[in-house]
Amino acid sequence: MAQTQCNVITAWCVTQHTIAILLDQRRSYIKTIKQTNIMNGTAVVKAELLNKKDANGVSQLVLDKNGIPAIILTPIAGSLPSKRTISGSYAQRQQIFEGGLYAVDYTENAVDPTYGRTFQFNNLGPIDPLKVASARKEYGDGTIVTV
């Protein structure tokens, strides 16, 4: 009987210890969430091919793992996070093509241990170049926010 009580007490102690660890992890998680400013919004962007200069100063297209050129979004109206590059494959699925003007919304994802802060961009549709002025009135000039 004493052995059973000991096991029950040990199990209770282990359970209490586990609960304490989980609560501590939750507090840490909540603190991290409060410290991180979740960024989301809408902007008008121009889609451009992403180029990178090699060691000789020659500009080369950056290709994704499928061999499709990556796209960098340049804000025309509204603000965008500095991490504004999307893979060519994702751009094709979103129907974002080089040279086009698009309304996009973006939402910050959970912090990635490898890449840090990341963002999800969604194409809301193409924008007529004649409507850029009214978009600037609504969203302000295009700006890049460093994240």
C-alpha positions, 0 to 999 in steps of 0.5 A, a space after each residue: 500500500 505504501 508503494 502505491 501511495 508513493 507512486 501516486 505522489 510521484 505521478 502527482 509531482 511529475 504531473 505538477 512539474 509538467 503543468 508548471 513547464 507548460 504554464 511557463 511555456 505559455 507565458 513565454 509564448 504570450 510574451 512573444 506574441 505581445 512583443 511581436 507586432 503582427 503586420 497586415 494590410 492592403 497595398 497597390 503593387 507593381 510586380 517586378 522580376 527579382 534580380 541579384 548581382 553575382 560576384 562580377 556585378 552581372 545581374 541575374 534572375 533569381 529562380 525558385 526551386 521550380 526554375 520560375 523567376 521570383 517576383 518582388 512587389 514594389 509598393 505604389 500605394 500603401 505600405 508593404 513589409 520589407 520582406 516582399 519577395 514571392 516565389 515564381 510558382 506562388 506568383 503564378 498561382 496567384 496570377 501575379 505577373 511581371 509588370 502588372 499592377 495589383 491590389 494585394 493584401 498581406 498577413 504576417 505568418 507565425 515567426 519561422 525559426 529559419 526565416 524569421 518574420 514571413 508574410 502571406 500575399 494574396 492577389 485581390 485583382 489587377 488595377 487599372 493604371 488610371 486608378 493609381 492616383 485614387 489608390 494613393 489618395 486612399 492608401 497613401 504613397 507606396 512605402 516599405 516598412 522594415 521588419 
